[in-house]
């Protein structure tokens, strides 16, 4: 059976259907929805395959505290089939199943179960979906170094400075176990630590978040907030321009 190719009209329809299921998100570009949560973005990417006749559903988190030319899909989870592989959906399957798929995604992802992003839920999510062994070697996850930074900066943003510094040292010990080829990828332990220390300044982080919001044209997106659970938490108000 030949599957229908995705025209612009079909892409708009698919994006609208998913947006109706997740009204707290806003369309960023066709086939991509974004929810802004303070210094982080949560996204639902309807990622087309090369044949332009099916897509996979990718929930992802992006850190606005680090300069990046695009919105990354690094810390992600996908809807999987009964065999555990990432599932893909034709236009026909989408028409029949997208409401059920959206329900599954919300149930499986704790970050979709409330609009405000909680720091503890975020850290647990990042640990569960990104800091995982690949072929029994954590270093084979190419996004591991970024997730380490995301976790440290999430705590730092919340004003829990000692926790952030302690985690930096913990992640340094993890990096020391990586083989040379993986360490070279992150600039070595010293380079990784220096780059992270360079980010740990709340004033600079706020400036970077504002600049990234402008870079990615998110000024008009509603901010649903980033909840810090610490007594010492910094209440950072991201002003929409």
C-alpha positions in Angstrom: 0.0 0.0 0.0 1.4 3.4 -1.1 1.4 5.9 1.7 0.3 9.4 1.1 3.0 12.0 0.8 2.9 14.9 3.3 1.8 18.1 1.5 1.9 21.5 3.2 -1.8 21.2 3.9 -1.3 17.8 5.6 1.5 19.1 7.7 -0.6 22.0 8.8 -3.4 19.6 9.7 -1.1 17.2 11.6 0.4 20.2 13.5 -3.1 21.5 14.4 -4.3 18.1 15.6 -1.4 17.8 18.0 -1.7 21.4 19.1 -5.4 20.7 19.9 -4.2 17.8 22.1 -1.6 20.0 23.8 -3.1 23.5 23.9 -0.4 24.7 26.3 2.1 24.4 23.5 2.4 26.8 20.5 3.4 26.2 17.0 7.0 27.3 16.4 7.2 26.0 12.8 5.1 23.4 11.0 5.4 20.0 12.7 7.0 21.5 15.8 5.3 22.7 19.0 7.0 24.6 21.9 6.1 25.3 25.5 8.3 27.9 27.2 9.3 27.3 30.8 11.6 30.0 32.1 15.2 28.9 31.1 14.0 25.8 29.3 11.8 24.8 26.4 9.7 21.7 26.1 9.0 20.6 22.6 6.9 18.2 20.6 8.6 17.6 17.3 6.7 15.7 14.6 9.8 14.5 12.9 9.4 13.6 9.2 11.2 10.6 7.7 13.2 10.9 4.5 10.3 9.6 2.4 8.0 12.4 3.5 5.2 10.0 4.2 5.4 9.3 7.9 6.6 11.0 11.1 7.8 10.0 14.6 6.7 11.9 17.7 9.7 13.3 19.7 9.3 15.0 23.1 12.4 17.0 23.9 13.9 19.6 26.3 16.1 22.5 25.2 18.2 24.6 27.5 18.1 28.4 26.8 21.0 29.1 29.2 23.4 27.8 26.6 23.9 29.5 23.2 22.8 27.2 20.4 21.9 27.9 16.8 18.8 25.8 16.8 16.4 24.1 19.2 18.0 20.7 19.9 16.3 17.3 20.1 19.0 16.0 22.4 17.2 15.2 25.6 14.3 13.3 24.0 11.9 10.5 24.3 9.7 9.0 21.5 6.5 7.0 21.2 7.6 3.4 20.8 5.8 0.3 19.4 5.2 -3.0 21.0 8.8 -4.1 20.1 10.4 -1.1 21.8 11.4 0.6 18.6 10.5 4.2 17.8 7.1 4.1 16.0 6.3 6.1 12.9 2.9 7.3 11.7 1.5 7.6 8.2 -1.2 10.2 7.5 -3.8 7.4 7.7 -2.5 6.2 11.1 -2.4 9.8 12.3 -6.0 10.4 11.3 -7.1 7.3 13.2 -4.8 7.3 16.2 -3.4 10.8 17.0 -5.7 11.4 20.0 -4.8 8.1 21.5 -1.1 8.8 20.8 -1.3 12.1 22.5 -2.9 10.5 25.5 -0.1 7.9 25.7 2.6 10.6 25.4 1.2 12.7 28.2 0.9 9.6 30.4 4.4 8.4 29.7 6.1 11.8 30.2 5.8 13.5 33.6 6.9 16.8 32.1 3.7 16.9 30.1 1.5 16.3 33.2 1.6 19.9 34.4 2.2 23.1 32.5 4.8 24.5 35.0 8.2 22.8 34.8 9.5 21.6 38.2 13.2 21.4 38.7 13.1 18.0 40.4 10.9 16.5 37.6 13.2 18.0 35.0 16.4 16.5 36.6 14.7 13.1 36.9 13.6 13.2 33.3 17.1 14.2 32.1 18.7 11.4 34.1 16.2 8.8 32.9 16.2 9.6 29.2 19.6 10.9 28.5 22.2 9.7 31.0 21.7 6.1 30.1 24.3 3.4 29.1 24.6 2.9 25.4 26.2 -0.5 24.7 27.0 -0.5 28.4 29.1 2.7 28.1 27.6 6.0 29.1 30.1 7.8 27.1 28.6 6.5 23.9 25.6 8.8 24.5 26.8 11.8 22.4 24.6 14.1 24.4 25.8 13.1 27.9 28.0 16.2 28.3 25.1 18.5 27.5 22.8 16.8 29.9 25.4 17.1 32.7 25.5 20.8 32.0 21.7 21.1 31.9 21.4 19.5 35.3 24.1 21.6 36.9 22.6 24.8 35.4 19.1 24.0 36.4 20.2 23.8 40.1 22.3 26.9 39.7 19.4 28.9 38.2 17.3 27.9 41.2 19.9 29.3 43.6 21.1 26.0 44.9 24.7 26.9 44.3 26.3 24.2 46.5 24.2 21.5 44.8 25.3 22.7 41.4 29.0 22.7 42.5 28.7 19.3 44.0 27.1 17.9 40.8 29.8 19.4 38.7 32.4 17.4 40.7 30.2 14.3 40.4 30.0 14.6 36.7 33.8 15.2 36.5 34.3 11.8 38.1 32.0 10.3 35.5 33.9 12.0 32.7 37.2 10.6 34.1 35.9 7.1 33.3 35.3 7.9 29.6 37.9 6.7 27.1 40.1 9.3 25.3 38.1 9.4 22.1 35.0 10.4 24.1 36.9 12.9 26.3 38.3 14.6 23.2 34.8 15.1 21.9 34.0 17.3 25.0 37.3 19.1 25.0 38.8 17.0 27.8 37.8 17.2 31.5 39.5 20.6 31.9 37.8 22.1 28.9 34.4 20.8 29.9 34.8 22.1 33.5 36.1 25.5 32.3 33.2 25.9 29.9 30.7 25.1 32.6 32.3 27.4 35.2 32.1 30.1 32.6 28.3 29.8 32.4 27.8 29.8 36.2 26.9 33.5 36.6 23.2 34.3 37.1 23.4 37.7 35.4 25.0 36.1 32.3 22.5 33.3 32.3 19.6 35.7 32.3 21.1 37.7 29.5 21.7 34.5 27.5 18.1 33.3 28.0 16.8 36.6 26.8 19.1 36.5 23.8 18.1 32.9 22.9 14.4 33.8 23.2 15.0 36.5 20.6 17.2 34.2 18.4 14.5 31.6 18.2 11.6 34.1 17.8 9.9 33.1 21.1 9.1 36.6 22.4 5.4 36.1 22.1 5.3 32.6 23.6 3.6 32.4 27.0 6.0 31.5 29.8 4.5 28.7 32.0 7.3 29.0 34.5 10.1 27.0 36.0 9.4 25.9 39.6 12.3 25.8 42.0 11.7 24.0 45.3 14.5 25.5 47.3 14.1 28.1 50.0 17.1 29.9 48.4 15.5 29.8 45.0 16.0 32.9 42.8 12.7 34.2 41.4 13.8 35.2 37.9 11.2 36.9 35.8 11.7 36.5 32.1 10.2 39.6 30.6 8.6 39.2 27.2 9.8 41.7 24.7 
